[in-house]
């Protein structure tokens, strides 16, 4: 037999490694190799830890040391906190007082002022000297020349008002006026009355006596009446008392 045929294709290539050689080349490493790899990994991890520590040290050095609070600083902080708390409490109290004051003032303005006797308001149609004759629809009062009879038309009766007080005069320095505000139930009737009596006098009568005779300058539609012409504050206070029937 031809030696080439007996050996087959293997006779044409380089001789392969023997079985023991193949196991040595492809099998696991020896214990000495494993120890060397472990030491290399440990040294690499140590270098990484050292580098991280260096970075942290540099960051702390740039930030500077954290100062410790002294007892004086802590006391100052407590003082500032207490002062801020007091300012907040004071602000809350001031706001509460302002709100309560506004509510109280509003309630005082809306509380009706009762009149001891009805206040009758009549348009004056004619004024004649002397006493009113019996059966005359009028009231006797005082004028610049003595007693006078004021003849009256149908008017209205007021039993309570929203406001009645003395205020400084808007027309005369040092003078005083009497401000009277009607309630909503009487405002429309009074507006109609003043529309028809512009330029005439209205007699304010309490217990069949004329208290005041204001002249109507314009129609009053909001119920706010200002009586001017009182001599001084004492006279204005007296007029308020008479209008209230006291």
C-alpha positions as CSV (number, residue, x, y, z in Angstrom):
1,X,0.0,0.0,0.0
2,X,1.1,3.5,-0.8
3,X,2.3,5.2,2.4
4,X,0.3,8.3,1.4
5,X,-2.9,6.4,1.2
6,X,-2.2,4.7,4.5
7,X,-1.7,8.1,6.2
8,X,-4.6,9.8,4.4
9,X,-4.8,13.6,4.4
10,X,-2.8,14.0,7.6
11,X,0.4,13.3,5.7
12,X,0.1,16.6,3.9
13,X,-0.1,18.9,6.9
14,X,2.1,19.6,9.9
15,X,1.8,17.1,12.6
16,X,-0.9,18.1,15.2
17,X,-0.3,18.3,18.8
18,X,-0.5,15.2,20.9
19,X,-3.5,14.7,23.2
20,X,-1.6,15.7,26.3
21,X,-0.4,18.9,24.6
22,X,-4.0,19.9,23.5
23,X,-5.2,19.6,27.1
24,X,-2.4,21.7,28.3
25,X,-3.1,24.5,25.7
26,X,-6.9,24.7,26.1
27,X,-7.4,23.8,29.8
28,X,-7.6,26.0,32.9
29,X,-4.6,28.1,34.1
30,X,-2.4,27.0,36.9
31,X,-2.8,28.4,40.5
32,X,0.1,30.8,40.1
33,X,-1.6,32.6,37.2
34,X,-4.8,33.1,39.1
35,X,-2.9,34.7,42.0
36,X,-1.2,37.1,39.7
37,X,-4.5,38.2,38.2
38,X,-6.1,38.7,41.6
39,X,-3.1,40.9,42.8
40,X,-3.4,43.1,39.6
41,X,-7.2,43.6,40.2
42,X,-6.6,44.5,43.9
43,X,-3.9,47.0,43.0
44,X,-6.2,48.6,40.4
45,X,-9.1,48.9,42.9
46,X,-6.7,50.4,45.4
47,X,-5.5,53.0,42.9
48,X,-9.2,53.9,42.1
49,X,-9.9,54.3,45.8
50,X,-6.9,56.5,46.3
51,X,-7.8,58.7,43.3
52,X,-11.4,59.1,44.7
53,X,-10.0,60.1,48.1
54,X,-7.7,62.7,46.5
55,X,-10.7,64.2,44.6
56,X,-12.7,64.4,47.8
57,X,-9.8,66.1,49.7
58,X,-9.4,68.6,46.9
59,X,-13.1,69.4,47.0
60,X,-13.0,69.9,50.8
61,X,-10.0,72.2,50.5
62,X,-11.7,74.4,47.9
63,X,-14.8,74.7,50.1
64,X,-12.8,75.6,53.2
65,X,-13.4,74.4,56.7
66,X,-17.0,74.6,58.1
67,X,-17.0,77.2,60.9
68,X,-18.4,76.2,64.2
69,X,-21.2,78.4,65.6
70,X,-20.0,80.3,68.7
71,X,-22.3,80.7,71.7
72,X,-22.7,84.4,70.8
73,X,-23.7,83.5,67.3
74,X,-26.3,81.0,68.6
75,X,-27.7,83.5,71.0
76,X,-27.9,86.1,68.2
77,X,-29.8,83.6,66.0
78,X,-32.3,82.9,68.9
79,X,-32.7,86.6,69.4
80,X,-33.5,87.2,65.7
81,X,-36.0,84.3,65.7
82,X,-37.8,85.7,68.7
83,X,-37.8,89.2,67.2
84,X,-39.3,87.8,63.9
85,X,-41.9,85.9,65.8
86,X,-42.9,89.1,67.8
87,X,-43.1,91.1,64.6
88,X,-45.4,88.5,63.0
89,X,-47.7,88.4,66.1
90,X,-47.8,92.2,66.2
91,X,-48.8,92.3,62.5
92,X,-51.6,89.7,63.1
93,X,-52.9,91.7,66.0
94,X,-52.9,95.0,64.1
95,X,-54.8,93.3,61.2
96,X,-57.3,91.8,63.6
97,X,-57.9,95.2,65.3
98,X,-58.4,96.9,61.9
99,X,-60.9,94.3,60.8
100,X,-62.8,94.4,64.0
101,X,-62.8,98.2,64.0
102,X,-64.2,98.2,60.5
103,X,-66.9,95.8,61.4
104,X,-67.8,97.8,64.4
105,X,-67.9,101.0,62.5
106,X,-70.0,99.4,59.8
107,X,-72.5,98.0,62.3
108,X,-72.7,101.5,64.0
109,X,-73.5,103.1,60.6
110,X,-76.2,100.5,59.7
111,X,-77.8,100.5,63.2
112,X,-81.0,102.7,63.0
113,X,-81.3,105.8,65.2
114,X,-84.7,105.6,66.9
115,X,-86.6,108.9,67.4
116,X,-88.5,109.5,70.6
117,X,-91.3,111.2,68.7
118,X,-92.0,111.0,64.9
119,X,-90.3,113.6,62.8
120,X,-92.9,115.1,60.4
121,X,-91.7,116.8,57.2
122,X,-94.1,119.1,55.5
123,X,-93.8,121.4,52.5
124,X,-94.6,125.0,53.4
125,X,-97.1,126.6,51.1
126,X,-97.5,130.1,52.7
127,X,-96.2,132.1,55.7
128,X,-98.3,134.8,57.3
129,X,-97.6,136.9,60.4
130,X,-99.2,136.0,63.7
131,X,-100.8,132.9,65.1
132,X,-102.5,130.3,62.9
133,X,-106.3,130.7,63.1
134,X,-108.2,127.7,64.5
135,X,-108.8,125.0,61.9
136,X,-105.9,126.1,59.8
137,X,-103.7,123.4,58.4
138,X,-100.5,124.8,59.7
139,X,-98.1,125.3,62.6
140,X,-97.2,128.6,64.4
141,X,-93.5,129.3,64.7
142,X,-91.1,132.1,65.1
143,X,-89.8,134.2,62.3
144,X,-87.5,137.2,62.2
145,X,-90.4,139.5,62.9
146,X,-92.1,137.5,65.6
147,X,-94.8,134.7,65.5
148,X,-95.8,133.4,62.1
149,X,-98.2,130.9,60.7
150,X,-96.7,128.3,58.4
151,X,-99.3,126.7,56.2
152,X,-98.4,123.2,55.3
153,X,-99.2,120.5,52.7
154,X,-99.3,116.7,53.1
155,X,-95.9,115.4,54.1
156,X,-94.4,112.3,55.6
157,X,-93.6,110.9,59.1
158,X,-90.1,109.6,60.0
159,X,-89.9,107.2,63.0
160,X,-86.2,106.3,62.8
161,X,-83.2,107.3,60.7
162,X,-79.9,105.7,59.7
163,X,-77.7,108.5,60.9
164,X,-78.1,111.8,62.8
165,X,-75.0,113.7,63.9
166,X,-73.1,117.0,63.9
167,X,-70.3,117.5,61.3
168,X,-68.0,120.5,60.4
169,X,-69.6,122.7,57.8
170,X,-68.7,122.2,54.2
171,X,-69.7,125.8,53.3
172,X,-68.6,127.9,56.2
173,X,-65.2,127.8,57.9
174,X,-65.6,127.1,61.6
175,X,-69.3,126.3,61.2
176,X,-71.2,123.1,61.8
177,X,-73.9,121.3,60.0
178,X,-76.4,118.6,61.0
179,X,-76.3,115.4,58.8
180,X,-79.4,113.2,58.7
181,X,-79.6,110.0,56.6
182,X,-83.0,108.5,56.0
183,X,-83.6,104.7,55.9
184,X,-84.2,103.0,52.6
185,X,-87.9,102.7,53.4
186,X,-88.3,106.5,53.5
187,X,-85.9,107.6,50.7
188,X,-88.3,107.2,47.7
189,X,-91.1,109.2,49.4
190,X,-88.6,111.9,50.4
191,X,-87.1,112.0,46.9
192,X,-90.6,112.6,45.4
193,X,-91.3,115.3,48.0
194,X,-88.1,117.2,47.3
195,X,-88.6,117.0,43.5
196,X,-91.8,118.9,43.8
197,X,-90.5,121.5,46.3
198,X,-87.2,122.7,44.9
199,X,-86.8,126.3,46.0
200,X,-89.3,126.0,48.8
201,X,-89.0,125.5,52.5
202,X,-89.7,122.2,54.4
203,X,-90.9,122.3,57.9
204,X,-89.4,119.7,60.2
205,X,-92.0,119.4,63.0
206,X,-91.7,117.4,66.3
207,X,-94.6,117.4,68.7
208,X,-96.4,120.1,66.7
209,X,-93.4,122.5,67.0
210,X,-91.2,123.6,64.1
211,X,-87.7,122.5,64.8
212,X,-86.0,123.8,61.6
213,X,-87.1,125.2,58.2
214,X,-84.4,124.2,55.6
215,X,-84.8,125.3,52.0
216,X,-84.7,122.6,49.3
217,X,-81.9,123.5,46.9
218,X,-82.2,120.3,44.8
219,X,-84.0,117.0,44.7
220,X,-82.5,114.6,47.3
221,X,-82.7,111.1,46.0
222,X,-80.1,109.3,48.2
223,X,-81.8,110.2,51.6
224,X,-78.8,112.3,52.8
225,X,-80.0,115.6,54.3
226,X,-77.6,118.3,55.3
227,X,-79.1,121.1,57.4
228,X,-76.8,124.2,57.3
229,X,-76.9,127.6,59.0
230,X,-76.5,126.7,62.7
231,X,-74.6,129.4,64.6
232,X,-72.1,127.2,66.4
233,X,-71.5,123.6,67.6
234,X,-73.8,124.0,70.6
235,X,-76.7,125.1,68.4
236,X,-76.0,122.1,66.1
237,X,-76.0,119.7,69.0
238,X,-79.2,121.2,70.3
239,X,-80.8,120.7,66.8
240,X,-79.8,117.1,66.8
241,X,-81.4,116.6,70.2
242,X,-84.6,118.3,69.1
243,X,-84.8,116.2,65.9
244,X,-84.6,113.1,68.0
245,X,-87.5,114.3,70.1
246,X,-85.4,114.6,73.3
